Structures are given as C-alpha cells and as structure tokens.
C-alpha cells in the first residue's frame, strides 16, 4: 500500500498521516491488488478539506469533504470511498454470478446430471 500526502496551507502532522493511513488500510481487504492513494489535506479559512483518490484493481475511487474538523473530514471521505469500493465489488460479484462464473468457462453448465447408481439395479430387476 502506497499513500502519498500533500498538505496545503497547513503544517504536516504525523498524527494526521497515521490516522488517514489506518483508515485507508481498512479498504485493502476489499481489493485484490495493493492500493495506491493520494491524500490532499488543506485548510481554507476555517474549513478543513480532505481529498482522497485511490487506485486499485484498474479502478479509481475518489471523494472529498469539507468540515471544521480535519479528522471528521477524513472519516467522511473514507466512508464515501468505502461505499464506492463495496459497490464496485458487489457489482463485479453479481456479474460473475449472473454469467455463470467458472462453471460456464469449464463447459459444465449445460450438461445433464449422470444417473445415480441406485437406479441401475432397479432397471435390471424390471428386465427379468
């Protein structure tokens, strides 16, 4: 996981970096490839603005939020991106299930089931 931080009009803080990195790391469990994140933290007047952009699995997820507290802004942005990541994963899983998934690729989708062994002795008894 690679996270890059940009601070605009605000001093760099290790506590804020650690907090954001921990929150972003929780999204890794929904993604197959290691994620890359760009975090922009800025202050304009009394508003703390957070912008996060995440790239993973060939997708890009982005969100931003502005509030009076930097940590609250981070929480809101991470929640928005978490929702985007989950929706993307649910859509991909739904497409896989709807298309037949691995069974369709192996050719086993349209085959009839093999007769059970218990039916064979009954057929021989009926022939006698």
C-alpha positions in Angstrom: 0.0 0.0 0.0 1.4 3.3 -1.1 0.0 6.5 0.3 1.2 10.0 -0.7 0.2 13.1 1.3 0.0 16.7 0.2 -0.5 19.5 2.8 -1.8 22.8 1.5 -1.9 25.8 3.8 -1.4 23.6 6.8 1.6 22.1 8.7 2.4 18.5 8.1 1.3 16.3 11.0 2.4 12.7 11.7 -0.8 12.1 13.7 -3.0 13.1 10.8 -0.9 11.0 8.4 -1.1 7.9 10.7 -4.9 8.4 11.2 -5.6 8.6 7.5 -3.2 5.7 6.6 -5.0 3.5 9.2 -8.4 4.4 7.8 -7.3 3.8 4.2 -5.6 0.5 5.0 -9.0 -1.0 6.1 -10.2 -0.8 2.4 -7.4 -3.1 1.3 -9.4 -6.1 2.3 -11.9 -5.4 -0.5 -9.3 -5.1 -3.2 -7.1 -7.7 -4.8 -4.1 -5.6 -5.7 -2.2 -3.2 -3.4 -3.8 0.2 -3.4 -2.2 3.5 -4.2 -3.7 6.6 -2.5 -3.2 10.3 -2.9 -4.4 12.3 0.1 -4.6 16.1 -0.1 -5.2 17.9 3.1 -5.9 21.7 3.0 -7.3 24.5 5.1 -9.2 27.4 3.7 -10.3 30.0 6.2 -11.7 27.7 9.0 -12.7 24.8 6.7 -10.6 21.6 6.6 -10.8 20.0 3.2 -9.7 16.4 2.5 -9.5 14.9 -0.9 -8.6 11.2 -1.4 -8.1 9.4 -4.6 -7.4 5.6 -4.6 -6.3 3.4 -7.5 -6.5 -0.4 -7.3 -7.6 -3.3 -9.5 -7.7 -1.0 -12.5 -10.3 1.2 -10.9 -10.2 4.7 -9.5 -12.2 5.8 -6.5 -12.3 9.5 -5.3 -14.1 11.6 -2.8 -13.7 14.9 -0.9 -15.3 16.5 2.1 -15.0 19.8 3.9 -15.8 20.5 7.5 -14.5 22.3 10.6 -12.5 19.3 11.8 -9.8 17.5 9.9 -10.4 14.1 11.5 -14.1 14.3 10.8 -13.4 15.2 7.1 -11.1 12.2 6.9 -13.8 9.9 8.3 -16.4 11.2 5.8 -14.1 10.8 2.8 -13.1 7.3 3.8 -16.7 6.4 4.3 -17.6 7.7 0.8 -14.8 5.8 -0.8 -15.5 2.6 1.2 -19.1 2.7 -0.2 -17.7 3.1 -3.7 -15.3 0.2 -3.3 -18.0 -2.1 -1.8 -20.5 -1.2 -4.6 -17.9 -1.9 -7.2 -17.1 -5.3 -5.6 -20.8 -6.1 -5.3 -21.3 -5.3 -9.0 -18.4 -7.4 -10.1 -19.5 -10.3 -7.9 -23.0 -10.0 -9.3 -21.7 -10.1 -12.9 -19.7 -13.2 -12.1 -22.6 -15.0 -10.6 -25.0 -13.9 -13.3 -22.7 -15.1 -16.1 -22.2 -18.5 -14.6 -18.7 -17.8 -13.3 -16.2 -20.7 -13.5 -18.8 -23.3 -14.3 -19.5 -21.6 -17.6 -15.8 -21.5 -18.5 -15.3 -25.2 -17.8 -18.3 -26.2 -20.0 -20.2 -27.9 -17.2 -23.1 -25.5 -17.3 -25.3 -27.3 -19.9 -24.5 -31.0 -19.1 -27.2 -33.3 -17.8 -26.5 -34.9 -14.4 -25.2 -38.5 -14.5 -27.7 -41.2 -13.4 -27.3 -42.4 -9.8 -26.0 -45.9 -9.1 -29.2 -46.8 -7.2 -31.3 -46.7 -10.4 -29.2 -49.3 -12.2 -30.3 -52.4 -10.1 -33.9 -51.4 -10.5 -33.6 -51.4 -14.2 -32.1 -54.9 -14.2 -34.9 -56.3 -11.9 -37.6 -54.9 -14.2 -36.0 -56.6 -17.2 -36.2 -60.1 -15.5 
